């Protein structure tokens, strides 16, 4: 990805909404599932002070369910571990990749074929800026 994205530390965009629960299995009377309100901050953000949003640019994480133009929720309070999808700052350039460890070396890896792993030891300034915890994207219509 390698490009800067706009971010906001505000969680105001995820305000209280009236959201009914829907069955993805057998149909059920809708009135059985209506909640009076839902605060998306309560469900999606555990640490508001350390949480921010980024817009994805690129397709290298498609196999992880993260697509171009998705809105990511990033938590900076989570200690990054191998397997986490992280926002990293490598010599001044932002990237979104999965943190992996092989033997005693750490790498960043795209979740798409034919993308080489990035060896973190080849960079001078390395910062793991945060861990991606949710990806929000528009659902695509089927071409039936």
C-alpha positions in Angstrom: 0.0 0.0 0.0 2.7 2.5 1.0 0.7 5.7 0.8 -0.5 8.0 3.5 -4.2 7.8 4.3 -6.4 10.2 6.2 -7.3 9.3 9.7 -9.5 10.5 12.5 -9.3 9.8 16.1 -12.9 10.8 16.6 -15.4 8.1 17.2 -18.4 10.4 16.7 -19.1 8.8 13.3 -20.2 5.7 15.1 -23.1 7.1 17.0 -26.2 5.4 18.5 -28.4 3.9 15.9 -31.7 2.0 15.9 -30.6 -1.3 14.4 -32.7 -4.5 14.3 -31.1 -7.9 14.4 -31.7 -10.0 11.3 -31.7 -13.7 10.8 -29.4 -15.1 8.1 -31.0 -18.5 8.5 -34.8 -19.1 8.7 -37.1 -16.1 8.6 -38.5 -14.9 12.0 -40.9 -12.2 13.0 -38.9 -8.9 12.9 -40.4 -7.5 16.1 -38.7 -10.2 18.1 -35.3 -8.8 17.1 -35.6 -5.0 17.3 -33.3 -3.3 19.8 -34.1 0.1 21.0 -30.7 1.5 20.0 -27.2 0.3 19.5 -24.0 2.2 20.2 -21.5 1.1 17.6 -18.7 2.5 19.8 -19.6 0.0 22.4 -19.3 -2.9 20.0 -16.4 -1.9 17.9 -14.2 0.3 20.0 -12.7 -0.9 23.3 -10.1 1.9 23.8 -11.5 5.1 22.4 -8.4 7.2 23.2 -6.1 4.9 21.2 -8.5 4.1 18.3 -8.5 5.8 14.9 -9.8 5.2 11.4 -7.9 4.8 8.1 -9.1 4.5 4.6 -7.5 1.6 2.6 -5.9 2.3 -0.7 -4.8 -0.9 -2.6 -5.6 -4.6 -2.9 -2.8 -6.4 -1.2 -4.9 -7.5 1.7 -8.0 -8.8 -0.2 -7.5 -12.4 1.0 -7.8 -11.1 4.6 -11.2 -9.5 3.7 -9.7 -6.0 3.5 -10.5 -4.2 0.2 -9.6 -1.0 -1.6 -11.6 1.9 0.0 -12.5 0.0 3.2 -12.6 1.9 6.4 -10.3 0.3 9.0 -10.6 0.6 12.7 -7.1 0.6 14.2 -6.3 0.2 17.9 -2.9 1.5 19.0 -3.2 0.0 22.5 -2.9 -3.6 21.3 0.5 -5.1 21.4 1.2 -6.4 17.9 1.9 -10.1 17.7 2.6 -12.4 14.7 -0.7 -13.0 12.9 -2.1 -9.5 13.5 -2.8 -7.2 10.7 -0.8 -4.0 11.5 -0.3 -0.5 10.3 3.4 0.0 10.0 5.5 3.0 9.3 8.6 2.0 7.4 11.1 4.8 6.8 8.3 7.3 6.7 5.9 5.3 4.5 2.7 3.7 5.8 1.7 0.2 4.9 -0.9 -2.3 6.0 0.3 -5.9 6.2 0.2 -9.0 8.4 3.0 -9.3 10.9 4.7 -12.7 10.7 7.7 -14.2 12.4 10.0 -16.8 10.7 12.8 -18.2 12.9 14.1 -15.0 14.6 13.1 -12.5 12.0 10.0 -10.4 11.6 8.3 -9.7 8.3 5.3 -7.9 7.0 3.3 -10.0 4.4 0.5 -9.1 2.1 -2.5 -11.5 2.2 -2.4 -11.9 -1.6 -0.4 -14.1 -3.8 2.8 -12.9 -5.6 3.5 -10.2 -3.1 6.9 -10.6 -1.5 7.3 -10.4 2.3 8.9 -7.2 3.7 11.9 -7.9 5.9 11.6 -5.4 8.7 15.4 -5.5 9.3 16.0 -3.9 5.9 14.5 -0.6 7.2 16.1 2.0 9.4 13.0 3.5 11.0 10.3 0.9 11.9 7.2 1.7 13.8 4.2 -0.6 14.3 1.6 2.0 14.6 -1.4 -0.1 15.5 -3.4 -3.2 15.0 -6.4 -3.4 12.6 -9.4 -4.7 14.5 -12.3 -4.2 12.0 -12.7 -3.5 8.3 -15.9 -1.9 7.2 -16.8 -2.1 3.5 -19.7 -1.8 1.2 -21.2 -5.1 0.1 -21.1 -5.8 -3.6 -24.2 -6.7 -5.5 -24.2 -10.1 -7.3 -24.4 -10.1 -11.1 -27.1 -12.7 -11.4 
